[in-house]
Amino acid sequence: MANNESMEMYLETIYLLENNHGHAHVVDIAKQLSVSKPSVTKAIKHLKAQGYVDTEKYGTITLTDKGREKSEEVYRNHQLIELFLVHSLNLSAEQAAINACKIEHVLSEEMIEAIKSYLKKNNISINKL
């Protein structure tokens, strides 16, 4: 896995699949991310070596505590950015989701905090995130 953005996309995808189905499989991750199964297998090996995921005999992939913590952070930031784009720029929910996915991996922590501050100042609840 070449970069942090790629790692975060895999973790976020596994997080969503795990929340919906209890676990993830290579084929499901590949489908969600529109990548090949060999690419997913390579990424999963890297994530496992980093302590983010566990794999089972029958191809089940689950997040470790470390992986869940990181994936929840990525997911919360994604949701926060979507909310910001909808309320500050009046983007549609669909456009906000598309754009949040593209920019969530490059924003600094300072920018994330500024977005939180903006939303709070404008009485937009972020408690559910």
Summary of the structure (lengths in Angstrom):
residues: 129
radius of gyration: 15.6
end to end distance: 27.9
largest distance: 49.5
contacts: 367
relative contact order: 0.12
helix: 68%
strand: 5%
